[in-house]
Amino acid sequence: MNGQLSEQPLAELIREISSTSFSGRLRLEHERVHVVVYFGDGKLLYAAANVRTLRIREYLKKAELISDQDLAQFNERVSDTDLTKVLCAQKLLSPAVAEEMQTRLVADILRLALLWTDGAWEFESRSRLSEQFNTKIDLDDLLLEGARRLPAKFAASRFGDPAEIITPRDEPLVNDNLLPAEGFLFSRVDRPTTVRDLVAVSGMGEEEALGHLYSLSVADLLKREQWPTVFQGQQKIAQPTPKKVALAPAVEREPARDTDPQDVENLLVRVKNARNYYEVLGVEREASAPDLKAVYYQLARRYHPDRFRKSEAGLLTRIEAAFARITQAYDTLRDDGLRAGYNAKLEVRKKVDQLAESAPKPRVQTPEQPAAVVEGNAEPVISAAERAATQFKEGFAALELGQKKVALGLLASAARAVPNEPRYRAFYGQVLARNEATRRAAETELSAAIRLDPKNAEYRMMLAELYRDLGLKLRAQGEAERAVAADPNNRKARALLRTLKT
């Protein structure tokens, strides 16, 4: 089996080989550099390269573990495995240290090859290692790191269908090494969501959002619906141990006569609008496992898709989608470990929502307009102003959480969508001001906010602090004085003004 890395990059090959429990040797070639990676039952065992600096001899020398004199007895052509074996036999190297160095070497070889976006690959399932290796590599972290370093355009190109569904893992993983933007995007996937919708709520550019989504998917933190596959039918796949899933009670095949159409519609609306799994099932956060089971079985008896097989196709599709979410909610909440992880995620989301709601409100309140509804479409159409308001709240929350990159994207989108809203321009300018390279652009945004709301002392303070950081002391003092004039009780403005006058 072979192909091109431009079509199947190494990260995706490793992901598929691991998930399908394949064994064999994967050869890679890129600009005269060769790498071989060995797998056993899906587990990555070892990797080697024809690059001098990626040899165990060089690692031992760099770490000063073996003297040049001891290494001189071995020919340069001696393989890494043979060299390590002899050094251990001569007591010049302990097995534990040898294992650590081999693990470091394999990781560095993979870091190199994970960056290749062109070249060739070949997989040979009959090739096996004669030696036993125990390389303790955190493969998910390595794939995450490699995906981050890929060209953004290439990573984004790995998503071909905006309607592809991204779902959270059945057993959520925790990764403390996520970038702020990755963590923000990851927190938005608490239910099956399309790629298009995730890009929309990210507040980032499409290419950047897709790049982060690719990294999270490659590292198996999120599940993609449409991973490309190249090994189907090539080898017998070891079947994983079946996961224990919730079994619905037997249901009638005929449509139930006692099911009120309005009850069905109410269920579909509730499930669609549910903000979390507890609302999906209609239970309290403290519901016990027996209570969850009773509720799930009751829902299954009344609304299982098998009872609606003779209904119109549109209704059946909606019921199937709703019941899939009901089952996912039950599978998560009935498991103590999964439920604890899910509850923790809800708490994070709650904090984000609280911060979003604390975002500054407009000084002049305007009556809310109902969302428009296009004729023939039950879905309300969200206006640009409504979307911008949501982006501003999310951006403010991200800023409070220290996620500057995410905040920048969200606030920029809000400011572009509604340029005459001073809050959007001011806080976008405040984020720009934190980066030395964008401080001049920050001045433009903050000045625009002040023109729109000249009596706002907070905006003048933001501009005064910017001028101070730019070394423009007189301008900073002038804006601080105007801030005090606009709000004589503003302690922060008075303190800044005193500092600038000294």
N, C-alpha and C positions, 0 to 999 in steps of 0.2 A: 504494500500500500504506500503510495507516495503522493506528493502534491507540492504546492507553493506556499511559502510563509505569508505571502501577501493575501492569500485566501484563507489559510488556517494558521494563524500565529501560534507560537509555542504555548502561550498561556491557555489557549482554547484546546490545544492538543492534550496538554497535561490534564486539564479539567475533564475532558472526555475519557481519556485512558483511566484516570482515577475513578470516575463515576461508574465505569463499566467493568472495572476489575480486570483489565487486560494485563498480560505479561509480555515482555519482549524488549526490543532495542529500538530506540528512536534516534535516527541519524539526522543531523542538521548541517547545512552548508551555507555559508554567507561570505562572499568575497575571500575565498581561499581559507577561511577559518572553518574548521570542522568541530562539531560537538556531538557526543553520543550520550544518550540518557537511557538508563536501564530501569525497567519496571517489573515488579512481581506482584501479581494479583491486585493491580491498581496502585500499589505503593511505590513511590519513587525510591529507588535503591542507591543509585550512584550516577555520576556524570563525569565525563572527562573531555578535554579539549586539546587541540594541537597547538596551543599557544604557550610559549616558553614560560611566560609569567604566571600561567595557570597550571603549574606543576607542583606537586607536593614538595619537591626539592627546594623550590624557591620560597615556599611558605615556611619551611623549617629554618631556612637561612635567615629570612626576614624576622622571624620570631626568636632567633638566636637560641634555638633548641638543640641544634646539632652543629658542631664546628665544621669549618671548611675542610679540615684535615680528615674528619670521619666521612664526610660526603665524597671526598676525592677518590675513595676506594671503589666507588660505583660509577659505572659508565653512564653517560647521559641518556643512553637508549634504554636503560632499565626502567620498566614501567613503574608507575606510582605505587601500585599494589605490591609489587615485588620489593620495592625499596622499603616501604613501610613494614612489610613482614620481616625482612632481614634486620632492620633497625630494632624492632621489638625483640627479636630473637637474641640479638647481641646486647640487650638491656640498655641500649642507647636511647631508647624511646619507650615510654610506658604505653600500654594499650589504650588507656583513657585519653592520654594526650594525642595519640595517633588518631583516635576516633574524632576528637574535637577538631583537629587540623583538617581531616578529611571532610568533615561536615562543613567547615568554613570554606574549603576549596570548592566543594560541590555547589554550595550556595552562590559563590561568586561566579562560577561558570554559568549557572542558570540566570543570574542577574544580567550577564552579557547577552545570552541568547534570547532572553525575553524581550529585548529591545529590537530584535530583528523584524523588520516588516517586509523584507524581500529575501529571496534565497529559496532553497529547496529542502524538503524533508522526506524521509523514508522510514517506514515502520516495518520491522521484521519480527513477527510473533514467535518464530522458532529459535531466535537467538536468546541465550540465557547467560547469566554471570556464573563463573565457576567459583568465585569467592563470595563469602558472606559479608555483607556490610550492614552497619546500623547507624546510618546517617540520620540524626535527629533534627530534621528541618521542619520549621513551621511553614508548610507549603502555602497555606492560605495567606499568611502575611507576605510571603515572597511574591505570590501572584499579585497581591494588592500593590506592593511596591513597584513591581514591573509594569503593571497596567498604568499606574500614575505617570510613569516616565515615557510612555508611548506618545508619539505626536498626537495632539488633540484631534486633528482632522482624521487620523487613522482610527482612533478609538471610537469617535463618533460614527464613522462609516460602518461600524460593526452592527449598527441598528438600521435595518432596512425598512421596517414597518412601524410607523408611528402608533398603530393600533395594537402592537404587541403588548401582552399582559405581563406585568412584573408583580410578583407576589412575595410576601414575607415568608421566611422559612417556617416549617412546621415547628421546629425547635429553635427559637431565636438564638443567635450567637451574639456574644458581647465582644467587641473589639475596642480596646482603649487607645488604639493608634490611629483612629480615623481623623482625617482633616476636618476642620469646622464645616466646610461646605459638604463633605461626604456625610458627616453626622446629621446635618440639617436635612439633606435629601433622604437619608436612611430613615429618619424619624417620620417622614411623610408616607412611608409605605406600611400602613397598618391593615391594608386590605388589598385585594387584586386591583391594580391600577394600570392604566395604559401608559406607554412611554410618552405619548403626547401630553397627557395630563401632568405627569411628573415634571416634564420640562416647563410646563406652564406655571406650576406652583413653585418651582425652584428659585425664580427670580434671577436666574443666570441666563447667559446666552445659550442658544441651543447646543452649540458645539461643546461648551464647557460642561453643561448639565449632562449631556450624553457621555462625556468622558468620565465624569464621576460615577454615573450609573453603570458604565462598563466596568470600572474598577470594583465596585461593590458586588457586581454579578460574578465577575471572574473569581473573586475571593470567597464566593459562596455565601455571602452575607444576604443576598437577595436571589430569588429564583426567576430565571428568564423562561419565557414560554417557547421561544424559537431559537435555541442554541443550534448553530449549524452542526451537523454530524457527518463524520467521514468513515467511521469504522463499522457501520451497521452491516451485519452479515459476514464480517471478516473472521470472527472468532466466537466461540461459545462464551457467553457472558455469565460470570458467576452471579447468581441471584442473591440479593441481600435478604437478610431475615425479614419476613413480612412484618410491617409495623402494625401494631394493634390499633385499630381504628374503631370509631363508633359505628355500631351496627343499628340501623333503623329497624323497627319491628316490621313484620310482614304487612303489606298493604294490599288493598284491593286493586285489581287491574282496571276496573271500570271507574268512571268518574263518580265521585261520591255525591249522592243526591242531597245529603244533609249539609253540604258545604255551601253556605251563603256566598254568592258572588261578591257581595260587599265586604264580607269577612276576608275573602281572598285578596281583594284590592287593598284593604286596610293593612294586611300583613305585608304585601309587596311594598307599600309606601313606607311602612315602619322600618323594614329591613334596609331599604334603599337609603333612608335618611339617618339610620343609626350611626352614631359617632364612635361606638365601640362595641365589642362583642357582648357586653352585658345588655346593651340596648337592642342588639340583634335578637337575643333570646327573650328579652323582656323581663329580666331578673335584676335583683339588687346586687351590689358588689359583694355582699356578705353571703350570697346564696351558697348552700352546701352542695357537695357532690350529688347526694340523692335528689335534692331539689332540681339541680341541673338536668339530671337524667330524666326526671318526671316531666319537666318542661319540654325537653328535646323529643321524648317519645310521644308526647301529646301533639306537638307540631308535626311530627312525622306521620302520625295517624290521620291527621286532617289535611296536611298540605304536601305530602310527598309527591314528587312529579309523576310517579306511576299512576296516581289517581286522576291525572289530567291528560292522559295520552290521547284521548279523543277530542280534546279541546282544540281551539284554533291555535295555529303555530305560534303566533305572537304571544299569546298568554302562556303557553307551555314553555317557551324560551325564557320568559320573565320568572316563572316559577322555578325553573331549573337553576337559574342564576341565584335567586334568593335562597333556595334550599342549600346550594353549595356553600353560601356564606354562613347559613345557620349551622351546617355540619362543621365548617372550619371553626366557628366560634365554640361549639361544644367540644370539639377535639382539643382545643387549646385550654379552655377553662376547667375541664374535668381532670386535667393532669396538673398536679400540684406544682411541679417544676416549671412547666410552660406558663401556668397561670401567674406565678410569682414574677417571671420575666416580663410577661405582658403587663402586669400591674405597674411594674417599674417604668415601663415605656409610657404608660398612660400618665404617670406622675410627671415625667419629663415633658410630655405634650401639654399637660395642664399648666406647668410653669411657663412654657412658651406662650400659651394662650393668655395667661394672666399678664405677662409682660406686654403682649400685643394690645390688650385692652387698656393698658396704662399709657399707651402712646398718646402724645399731645393731641387734643381735639381742636378743631377749627375754632377761631375766636368768634366767628359769626356762624351760628348754627343755621343750616338750611333744612327745610322739611324734606324727609326722605321720600323719594319717588318709588312707587312699586315697580318691581322688575317687569320689563316688557315681555309679552308672550307672543310669539309668532303664531299666526293662525295655522291651525292644524298641527301644532307642536305643543305638547303639554309642558315642555321644559322652559323655564324662564330664561330669557336672554340677558346675560350679565353685561352691563354697560362698561365702557372704558373707565368711567369715573369710579364705579363700584370695584372693578378689578384693581385700580390704582390704590383705592382706600385699603383693600386687603393687603396689597403688596407693601404699603407703607407700614401697616401694623406688624406684618411679618418681619419687615426690615428693621423696625425699631426693636423688636424682640431679639432678633439675631445680633443687633448691635449691643444690647444689654448683656447678652450671653458671651460676648467677645468674638462672635463669628463675623469678623469684619468683611471678609470676602463675600459671604452670603448677603450681608447687610448692604454692601455696595451695589450688588446686582439688583436687589429688590427695590432699594430706594431710587436707583437710577431709572428703573422701569416706571415707577410711580411719577417721578419728576418729568420724564419724557411724555407720559400719557396725559398728565394734567399740569402743564407748565405754569398755570396761574394760581396754583395752590402753594402759598408760602411755606407751609410745613414741609412739604416734599422737597422743595428746593433747599431749605435750610439744613435739614438733616442729611440730605445727600451731600451738601457742601461740607458738613461737619465730618463725614466719613472721608471725603476726598482730602480734607485738611490733615488727616493723620498720616498721609503718605507724602513725603517730601517732593516726589515727582509730580504730584497732582495738586499741589497747593495753589497754583495759579488758577486752575479750573475751579477749585473750591471758592476762591474769591469771587468768581463770576456767579456761582450759585448762591452764595450768601448775600451778595449785593442785590441779586434779583429778589430774594426772599424779603429783604429790608424794603425794597421799593414797593413790594406788594403789601407789606405790613410794617410801616415805618415806626410805629409805636411799640413794637415788640422788643423788649429789653434783652430777651434771651438770644434772639438772632444777632443783635448788635454785640453781645458778649462773645458769641461764636466768632464773629468777624474780628473783634478786638484781639482775641487769643490767636487767631491766624496771623494777624499783622505782627503780634509780639513774636511768634515763632519765626516769621520771615525777617525779623530784625528791624521792622518798620515801627519804631517806638512811638513817634509822634502820631502816626495814623492809629496805632493801637490805643493811645491815650485819648484821642478824639472820639473813637467809637465807645470806649469805656465811659467817657463823660456823657455821651448821648444815652447810653444804657441807664446810667444813674438818673438822668433827667426824665427818662421814660418811666422808670420805676425807682423812686428814691429809697425804697425799702429793700432793694436787691443787695444783699450782703456780699454776694460773690462779685458783683460789679464794683462795689465800693472797695473791696479788698484788692481787686486787680488794679483799680485806679491808683490806690495808695502805692502799690508796688511799682507801677510805671512812673510815678512822680519822684521816687527816691533815686 
